[in-house]
Amino acid sequence: MDLIQHWCQKTTQNKQPQSDKAIALITPQGCYTWPQLDLFVQNMAEQLALQGVVQSSVVAAIGKNHHDLVILYLACLRLGALCALIPPQSRDLIQQKLSIIQVQFIWLGEGCSALDASMLSGSLLRFLKSNVSIHSSSAHLESMNFTHYKNSNLASIVFTSGSTGVPKAVVHSASQHLASAKGLTSEFEFTSKDSWLLSLPMYHVSGLSIIWRWLNQGAQLVIGTGQLSQDIQLVTHASLVPVQLQNLLAEGKPSSLKRVLLGGAHIPLPLTETAIKQGIECWVGYGMTETASNVIAKKCDGSATSGHVLPHRKVKIEDGRIYVAGETLAVGYLSYGKITPLVTGAQPWFDTKDLGMKHEVAGGLMEIEVLGRSDNLFISGGENIHCEEIEAALAKHPDIQQVLVIPIVNQQYGHRPVAFLQTNKLLQGSDYQTFLQPYLDKFKCPDIYYLLPEDLLSTGIKISRADLKDYYAQHLQNKMT
């Protein structure tokens, strides 16, 4: 029995009036109960099975967030198939990912109208047709009586960038996703009466984790239209970046929103204080693809830490580096048919390559400050500089919504920092230098400030620093003096 079947059974067995009418899914097309959702998933699973998808098949789902993508993913779980979630990208990038995981079936979803079988010429891959969608007929196909779901099954492939630039295919089991969901919702209150907006793409672990929190709690999942100011009116919970929350608060519309999990940038205290006045509780956390999202979290309080360790996780700091372990840690990296474990019995701790330090807070609780990536630390004139330290200082500026800092080669100092800002008006560099004086040593202040390029502003949880470095090399490097 999978989680959809579990909640379907639980609601129908509940003797309270209208219990079988509990809404599980809200989409632009309508609202659906657990029994209705169960029917959609079963129909999709049967359609996939008829096309050859079986237990342990590898299915690539390429597309943006959409109700059909959610149904497809749930159907793969029911079949015991392993679903890889991939964003719509260029032909070369998609082919690279498909080759790494040796995919057998491809499903094209929202945002993939330009892709077709010609991009895979010479391969034996099969494109899946999904005639059953969320707005299909409710009539069952002839039942095949299959349910291969187990918590121990491999449940997802999500790609993350490797240190060499080659994407890594991170594989998690259902039990690892569930441990992540249980640990977070044990503190970040989310009950069966609440609703969470699928505001982040499922091909990022931050978006996929919303699916598993919903499934674990038997709550409501809301798939919106993509218009955040409208979609947010339907939910109690959301995962957002600070600039999204700032824009929502500026609109001043009444909302049912109760809690927000913030990520992707440094979080200004005035922003969270304004949110609290409007009845919105804000949380911050830290995690990664390999850990099925958050490892640590806390209510925003303006301090530099990202929180304490959540249940089902373990964290240690050794020589200034953050290591993680526990029940949420991925099975491993899939590459050409082989899964390489992240850790072994002899070395059970995963090196995040992030730098951090512990802080003891009230009540003896230990919280962790994340200083930044070890590979985002660079040396300038013999001094160590963290990109994230500069970003945290600039984020305090009232007119800056997002900031990203990269090191660029400098003949005199080795490397120097350059800042890219999302702001309504770019000021003179001297204005930013004056602002930074209380927060940074002078040698840490960026040499030049640019606007973040519009085409690099991500709809996901973060902007790619690697992409920004490429942009700088192509468009700005010769202008640096």
C-alpha positions as CSV (number, residue, x, y, z in Angstrom):
1,M,0.0,0.0,0.0
2,D,1.4,3.4,-1.0
3,L,0.7,6.7,0.8
4,I,-2.1,7.7,-1.6
5,Q,-3.8,4.4,-0.9
6,H,-3.2,4.8,2.9
7,W,-4.9,8.2,3.0
8,C,-7.7,7.0,0.7
9,Q,-8.3,4.1,3.0
10,K,-8.1,6.2,6.2
11,T,-10.6,8.8,5.0
12,T,-13.1,6.2,3.8
13,Q,-12.8,4.3,7.1
14,N,-13.3,7.4,9.1
15,K,-16.8,7.5,10.5
16,Q,-17.0,11.3,10.7
17,P,-19.4,12.9,8.2
18,Q,-17.8,14.0,4.9
19,S,-14.5,12.4,5.9
20,D,-14.2,10.8,2.4
21,K,-14.5,14.3,1.0
22,A,-11.2,15.5,2.4
23,I,-9.4,17.4,-0.3
24,A,-6.0,16.0,-1.2
25,L,-5.1,18.1,-4.3
26,I,-6.0,21.5,-5.6
27,T,-5.2,22.4,-9.2
28,P,-6.4,25.1,-11.6
29,Q,-8.7,22.4,-13.0
30,G,-10.4,21.7,-9.6
31,C,-10.2,20.0,-6.2
32,Y,-9.8,16.3,-5.7
33,T,-10.3,14.0,-2.8
34,W,-7.9,11.1,-1.8
35,P,-10.2,8.5,-3.5
36,Q,-10.3,10.6,-6.7
37,L,-6.5,11.0,-6.6
38,D,-6.1,7.3,-6.0
39,L,-8.1,6.6,-9.1
40,F,-6.0,9.0,-11.2
41,V,-2.8,7.5,-10.0
42,Q,-4.1,4.0,-10.7
43,N,-5.2,4.9,-14.2
44,M,-1.8,6.5,-15.0
45,A,0.1,3.5,-13.5
46,E,-1.9,1.1,-15.7
47,Q,-1.2,3.2,-18.8
48,L,2.5,3.2,-18.0
49,A,2.4,-0.6,-17.4
50,L,0.8,-1.2,-20.8
51,Q,3.7,0.7,-22.4
52,G,6.2,-1.5,-20.7
53,V,7.1,0.3,-17.5
54,V,7.7,-2.3,-14.8
55,Q,9.2,-2.4,-11.3
56,S,12.8,-0.9,-11.3
57,S,12.3,0.7,-14.7
58,V,14.1,4.1,-15.0
59,V,11.7,6.8,-16.2
60,A,12.8,10.3,-17.0
61,A,10.1,12.9,-16.4
62,I,11.1,16.2,-18.2
63,G,9.0,19.2,-17.5
64,K,7.9,22.0,-15.3
65,N,5.5,21.7,-12.3
66,H,2.1,20.5,-13.5
67,H,-0.6,18.3,-12.1
68,D,0.2,15.6,-14.8
69,L,3.8,15.5,-13.6
70,V,2.7,14.9,-10.0
71,I,0.3,12.1,-11.1
72,L,3.1,10.6,-13.2
73,Y,5.5,10.6,-10.3
74,L,3.0,9.1,-8.0
75,A,2.2,6.4,-10.6
76,C,5.9,5.5,-10.8
77,L,6.0,5.1,-7.0
78,R,3.0,2.7,-7.2
79,L,4.7,0.7,-10.0
80,G,8.1,0.6,-8.2
81,A,9.7,2.4,-11.1
82,L,12.5,4.9,-10.5
83,C,11.6,8.4,-11.7
84,A,14.3,11.0,-12.6
85,L,13.0,14.5,-12.5
86,I,14.7,16.7,-15.2
87,P,14.1,20.4,-16.1
88,P,13.4,21.4,-19.7
89,Q,16.9,22.3,-21.0
90,S,19.0,22.2,-24.1
91,R,19.3,19.0,-26.1
92,D,22.9,18.5,-25.1
93,L,22.2,19.0,-21.3
94,I,19.3,16.6,-21.4
95,Q,21.2,14.0,-23.4
96,Q,24.0,14.2,-20.9
97,K,21.6,13.5,-18.0
98,L,19.8,10.7,-19.8
99,S,23.1,9.0,-20.7
100,I,24.3,9.1,-17.1
101,I,21.2,7.4,-15.7
102,Q,20.7,5.1,-18.7
103,V,17.1,5.9,-18.8
104,Q,14.6,3.5,-20.5
105,F,11.5,5.6,-20.8
106,I,10.9,9.3,-21.3
107,W,7.9,11.4,-20.4
108,L,7.6,14.9,-21.8
109,G,5.5,17.3,-19.7
110,E,4.8,21.0,-19.4
111,G,7.4,23.2,-21.1
112,C,8.8,20.5,-23.4
113,S,6.8,21.2,-26.6
114,A,10.1,21.8,-28.5
115,L,11.5,18.4,-27.6
116,D,10.8,15.3,-29.6
117,A,12.2,11.9,-30.5
118,S,14.6,13.4,-33.0
119,M,16.8,14.6,-30.1
120,L,17.4,10.9,-29.3
121,S,18.1,9.5,-32.7
122,G,19.9,6.2,-32.7
123,S,18.8,5.3,-29.1
124,L,16.4,2.6,-28.0
125,L,14.6,4.9,-25.6
126,R,10.8,4.9,-25.6
127,F,8.6,8.0,-25.3
128,L,5.7,7.5,-23.0
129,K,2.2,8.6,-23.9
130,S,0.0,9.6,-20.9
131,N,-3.6,9.7,-22.0
132,V,-4.8,9.7,-18.4
133,S,-4.5,13.1,-16.7
134,I,-6.0,14.8,-13.7
135,H,-9.0,15.8,-15.7
136,S,-9.6,12.4,-17.3
137,S,-12.6,10.2,-17.1
138,S,-12.9,8.5,-13.7
139,A,-13.6,5.1,-15.1
140,H,-11.0,2.4,-14.3
141,L,-9.2,0.5,-16.9
142,E,-9.4,-3.2,-16.4
143,S,-7.6,-3.7,-13.1
144,M,-4.1,-5.1,-13.2
145,N,-4.0,-5.5,-9.4
146,F,-0.5,-4.3,-8.9
147,T,1.1,-2.3,-6.1
148,H,4.9,-2.5,-5.9
149,Y,5.4,0.4,-3.5
150,K,7.6,-0.1,-0.5
151,N,9.3,2.4,1.7
152,S,12.6,0.7,0.9
153,N,12.1,1.3,-2.9
154,L,14.3,3.7,-4.7
155,A,12.0,6.7,-5.2
156,S,13.7,9.5,-7.0
157,I,16.6,10.8,-9.1
158,V,17.4,14.4,-8.7
159,F,20.5,16.0,-10.4
160,T,23.0,18.2,-8.7
161,S,26.1,19.9,-10.1
162,G,29.3,18.1,-9.4
163,S,32.6,19.9,-8.6
164,T,33.8,19.2,-12.1
165,G,30.6,20.6,-13.7
166,V,29.3,17.1,-14.6
167,P,25.9,16.6,-13.1
168,K,25.5,14.0,-10.4
169,A,22.3,11.8,-10.3
170,V,21.4,11.6,-6.6
171,V,19.2,8.6,-5.7
172,H,16.9,8.6,-2.6
173,S,14.6,5.9,-1.3
174,A,11.1,6.6,-0.2
175,S,12.1,6.0,3.4
176,Q,14.8,8.7,3.2
177,H,12.3,11.2,1.8
178,L,9.8,10.3,4.6
179,A,12.4,10.7,7.3
180,S,13.2,14.1,5.9
181,A,9.5,15.0,5.9
182,K,8.9,13.7,9.4
183,G,11.9,15.5,10.9
184,L,10.9,18.9,9.5
185,T,7.2,18.7,10.2
186,S,7.8,17.6,13.8
187,E,8.9,21.2,14.4
188,F,7.7,23.2,11.4
189,E,4.0,22.6,12.1
190,F,2.2,21.2,9.1
191,T,-1.0,19.1,9.7
192,S,-3.6,17.3,7.6
193,K,-5.7,20.5,7.8
194,D,-3.0,22.6,6.1
195,S,-2.1,23.2,2.5
196,W,1.4,23.6,0.9
197,L,2.0,25.4,-2.4
198,L,4.1,23.5,-4.9
199,S,6.0,26.8,-5.5
200,L,9.4,25.2,-6.3
201,P,10.2,22.9,-9.2
202,M,10.0,19.2,-8.5
203,Y,13.4,18.7,-10.3
204,H,15.0,20.5,-7.3
205,V,15.0,18.6,-4.0
206,S,13.4,21.6,-2.3
207,G,10.3,21.1,-4.6
208,L,10.2,17.4,-4.4
209,S,10.4,17.5,-0.6
210,I,7.1,19.4,-0.6
211,I,5.5,16.4,-2.3
212,W,6.8,14.1,0.5
213,R,5.7,16.4,3.3
214,W,2.2,16.4,1.8
215,L,2.2,12.6,1.4
216,N,3.5,12.0,4.9
217,Q,0.9,14.3,6.6
218,G,-2.1,13.6,4.5
219,A,-2.6,17.3,3.9
220,Q,-3.4,19.3,0.8
221,L,-1.1,20.0,-2.1
222,V,-1.8,23.1,-4.2
223,I,-0.5,23.3,-7.8
224,G,-1.0,26.9,-8.8
225,T,-1.1,28.8,-12.0
226,G,2.4,30.2,-11.6
227,Q,1.0,33.6,-10.5
228,L,2.4,33.6,-6.9
229,S,0.3,36.5,-5.6
230,Q,-2.8,34.6,-6.6
231,D,-1.7,31.1,-5.7
232,I,-0.6,32.1,-2.2
233,Q,-4.2,33.0,-1.4
234,L,-5.0,29.2,-1.4
235,V,-2.4,27.9,1.1
236,T,-1.3,28.0,4.7
237,H,2.3,27.0,3.9
238,A,4.9,27.8,1.2
239,S,8.6,27.5,0.4
240,L,9.9,30.9,-0.9
241,V,13.0,32.9,-1.4
242,P,13.1,36.2,0.6
243,V,12.5,38.4,-2.5
244,Q,9.2,36.5,-3.2
245,L,8.1,37.0,0.4
246,Q,9.1,40.7,0.3
247,N,7.0,41.2,-2.9
248,L,4.0,39.5,-1.3
249,L,4.1,41.5,1.8
250,A,4.4,44.7,-0.2
251,E,1.1,43.9,-2.0
252,G,-0.6,44.0,1.4
253,K,-3.3,41.5,0.4
254,P,-5.0,39.4,3.2
255,S,-3.8,35.8,3.1
256,S,-4.3,32.5,4.7
257,L,-0.6,31.9,4.8
258,K,0.7,30.8,8.2
259,R,4.2,29.6,7.7
260,V,7.0,30.1,5.2
261,L,10.2,28.1,4.8
262,L,12.8,30.5,3.4
263,G,15.9,29.6,1.6
264,G,18.3,30.6,-1.2
265,A,19.5,33.9,0.2
266,H,20.3,35.7,3.4
267,I,17.2,36.7,5.3
268,P,16.9,40.3,6.5
269,L,15.4,40.6,10.0
270,P,13.0,43.5,9.0
271,L,11.5,41.2,6.4
272,T,10.6,38.5,8.9
273,E,9.4,41.1,11.5
274,T,7.0,42.5,8.9
275,A,5.8,39.0,8.1
276,I,5.2,38.2,11.8
277,K,3.0,41.4,12.1
278,Q,0.9,39.9,9.2
279,G,0.6,36.6,11.0
280,I,3.2,34.7,9.0
281,E,5.8,32.6,10.8
282,C,9.2,32.5,9.0
283,W,11.7,29.7,9.2
284,V,15.2,29.3,7.8
285,G,17.1,26.1,7.1
286,Y,20.1,24.5,5.5
287,G,20.3,21.3,3.4
288,M,21.2,19.9,0.1
289,T,20.1,17.5,-2.6
290,E,22.0,14.6,-1.0
291,T,20.2,15.1,2.3
292,A,16.6,15.2,0.9
293,S,16.4,18.9,1.7
294,N,16.7,20.5,5.2
295,V,19.2,19.1,7.7
296,I,18.9,22.0,10.2
297,A,16.1,24.6,10.7
298,K,14.7,27.2,13.1
299,K,12.3,30.1,13.4
300,C,14.0,33.2,11.9
301,D,15.4,35.4,14.7
302,G,18.0,37.6,13.0
303,S,21.0,35.6,14.2
304,A,23.6,34.2,11.9
305,T,22.8,30.6,12.5
306,S,20.6,28.4,10.2
307,G,19.2,26.4,13.1
308,H,19.6,23.2,15.1
309,V,19.7,19.6,13.8
310,L,16.3,18.2,12.9
311,P,15.2,14.6,13.9
312,H,16.5,11.7,11.8
313,R,19.7,13.7,10.9
314,K,23.2,13.9,12.4
315,V,25.7,16.8,11.9
316,K,29.2,17.3,13.0
317,I,31.8,19.9,12.3
318,E,35.4,18.8,11.9
319,D,38.2,21.2,11.0
320,G,35.7,23.8,10.1
321,R,33.8,21.6,7.6
322,I,30.2,20.3,8.0
323,Y,29.6,16.6,7.8
324,V,26.2,15.0,7.8
325,A,24.7,11.5,8.4
326,G,21.4,10.0,9.3
327,E,18.2,8.6,7.8
328,T,17.8,11.2,5.2
329,L,21.1,10.8,3.5
330,A,20.8,9.5,-0.1
331,V,21.5,6.0,-1.2
332,G,24.2,7.3,-3.6
333,Y,25.0,8.6,-7.0
334,L,23.7,6.7,-10.1
335,S,26.1,6.5,-13.0
336,Y,25.9,4.2,-16.0
337,G,23.9,1.5,-14.1
338,K,25.9,1.6,-10.9
339,I,25.0,3.3,-7.6
340,T,28.1,4.6,-5.7
341,P,27.2,5.0,-2.0
342,L,27.7,8.5,-0.5
343,V,29.2,6.9,2.6
344,T,30.4,3.5,3.8
345,G,30.5,1.7,7.1
346,A,34.1,2.7,7.6
347,Q,33.3,6.4,6.8
348,P,29.6,7.0,7.7
349,W,29.9,10.8,7.4
350,F,29.2,12.7,4.2
351,D,31.4,15.7,3.5
352,T,29.1,18.6,2.4
353,K,32.2,20.7,1.5
354,D,30.4,23.5,3.4
355,L,32.1,25.4,6.1
356,G,30.5,26.0,9.5
357,M,30.7,26.6,13.2
358,K,28.6,25.8,16.3
359,H,27.0,28.3,18.6
360,E,25.4,27.5,21.9
361,V,22.2,29.4,22.4
362,A,19.6,29.7,25.2
363,G,18.8,26.5,27.0
364,G,22.1,24.8,25.9
365,L,20.8,24.2,22.4
366,M,23.4,23.9,19.8
367,E,22.9,25.8,16.5
368,I,25.0,25.9,13.4
369,E,26.2,28.8,11.4
370,V,26.9,28.0,7.7
371,L,29.8,30.1,6.6
372,G,29.7,29.0,2.9
373,R,31.1,26.5,0.4
374,S,34.7,25.6,0.9
375,D,35.1,26.1,-2.9
376,N,33.6,29.6,-2.5
377,L,36.4,30.6,-0.2
378,F,39.2,32.4,-2.2
379,I,42.4,34.2,-1.3
380,S,42.9,37.8,-2.1
381,G,46.3,39.4,-1.3
382,G,46.9,36.6,1.2
383,E,43.6,37.1,3.0
384,N,40.8,34.5,3.1
385,I,37.5,35.8,1.8
386,H,34.1,34.0,1.8
387,C,31.7,34.9,-0.9
388,E,28.8,34.3,1.4
389,E,30.1,36.7,4.1
390,I,30.0,39.5,1.5
391,E,26.6,38.5,0.3
392,A,25.2,38.5,3.9
393,A,26.4,42.0,4.4
394,L,25.1,43.4,1.2
395,A,21.7,41.7,1.8
396,K,21.2,44.1,4.7
397,H,20.9,46.9,2.2
398,P,17.2,47.9,2.0
399,D,17.1,48.2,-1.8
400,I,18.8,44.9,-2.6
401,Q,16.6,41.9,-3.1
402,Q,19.2,39.3,-4.1
403,V,23.0,39.3,-4.2
404,L,25.6,36.9,-5.5
405,V,29.4,37.4,-5.3
406,I,32.0,35.7,-7.4
407,P,35.8,35.8,-7.3
408,I,37.6,37.0,-10.5
409,V,41.2,36.8,-11.4
410,N,43.3,39.8,-10.5
411,Q,47.0,40.2,-11.4
412,Q,47.9,42.1,-8.2
413,Y,45.9,40.3,-5.5
414,G,45.3,36.9,-7.1
415,H,41.5,37.2,-7.0
416,R,39.0,40.0,-6.1
417,P,35.3,39.9,-5.4
418,V,32.7,41.1,-7.8
419,A,29.0,41.5,-6.8
420,F,25.8,41.0,-8.8
421,L,22.7,42.6,-7.4
422,Q,19.0,42.4,-8.0
423,T,17.8,45.9,-7.2
424,N,15.5,48.5,-8.7
425,K,18.4,51.0,-9.1
426,L,22.1,50.2,-9.2
427,L,24.0,52.8,-7.2
428,Q,27.6,53.9,-7.5
429,G,30.2,51.5,-6.1
430,S,31.3,54.1,-3.5
431,D,27.7,54.1,-2.1
432,Y,27.9,50.4,-1.5
433,Q,31.4,50.7,-0.1
434,T,30.1,53.3,2.4
435,F,27.2,51.0,3.4
436,L,29.5,48.0,3.9
437,Q,32.0,49.8,6.3
438,P,30.2,48.7,9.5
439,Y,30.0,45.1,8.3
440,L,33.2,44.2,6.4
441,D,36.9,44.9,6.3
442,K,37.7,47.1,3.4
443,F,39.7,44.4,1.5
444,K,36.5,42.2,1.5
445,C,34.4,44.8,-0.3
446,P,33.7,44.1,-4.0
447,D,35.6,46.0,-6.6
448,I,32.6,46.3,-9.0
449,Y,28.8,46.0,-8.8
450,Y,26.6,44.7,-11.6
451,L,22.9,44.0,-12.0
452,L,22.0,40.3,-12.0
453,P,21.2,39.4,-15.6
454,E,17.5,38.9,-16.2
455,D,18.0,35.6,-18.0
456,L,19.9,34.1,-15.0
457,L,17.3,35.0,-12.4
458,S,16.1,31.6,-11.4
459,T,12.5,30.5,-10.6
460,G,14.0,27.9,-8.3
461,I,15.6,28.1,-4.9
462,K,18.9,29.6,-6.0
463,I,20.9,31.1,-8.8
464,S,23.7,29.1,-10.2
465,R,27.1,30.6,-9.3
466,A,28.7,28.6,-12.1
467,D,26.3,30.1,-14.6
468,L,27.1,33.6,-13.3
469,K,30.8,32.9,-13.6
470,D,30.3,31.9,-17.2
471,Y,28.2,35.0,-17.9
472,Y,31.0,37.2,-16.5
473,A,33.6,35.5,-18.6
474,Q,31.5,35.9,-21.8
475,H,30.2,39.4,-21.3
476,L,32.1,41.4,-18.7
477,Q,35.6,40.1,-18.2
478,N,37.2,42.6,-20.6
479,K,35.5,45.5,-18.9
480,M,37.2,44.8,-15.5
481,T,39.9,47.2,-14.7
